[in-house]
Amino acid sequence: MASRTPEIVSTLRVTGEDCLIFEVHCPRSGRLEQVVDALARFGPVTTSLVLRAYPPEPLTTPAP
């Protein structure tokens, strides 16, 4: 299904309660709902939204 859904831009297989994480880019909330409903045919779905992405830099403490 992921390969046939252009809104799914990446798939990660992870450990823990969730076994897959899909990165989904949708222009409208209605389209996101359609993608989530399609994925729900395969099992429970949890949806989280990214509010902000930070630039990739090391997390370090400034020297005194």
Secondary structure, 3 states (H helix, E strand, C coil): CHHHCCCEEEEEECCCCCCEEEEECCCCHHHHHHHHHHHHCCCCCCCCCCCCCCCCCCCCCCCC
